[in-house]
Amino acid sequence: MATRLDKTLKRELEVEGKLYTVTISPEGVKIVPKGARKGPEITWQTLLSGDAELRRDLNVSVDAYSE
């Protein structure tokens, strides 16, 4: 049985030698450079609705067109 997510969890993550703080909360997920306060955040509703994938695909197509 899984544990209910009812409070914020913070974890450190290293990607390509850079440290980030990942915050998982009942509202969504946020990742920021270690020591910073602002960074990308996505809600669970956005993830579940597929809007995040649609946005990613749109960005990829716009980048391909601009090259």
Secondary structure, DSSP 8 states (H G I E B T S, - for coil): ------S-EEEEEEETTEEEEEEE-SSEEEEEETT-S---EEEHHHHHHTHHHHHHHHHHHHHHHH-
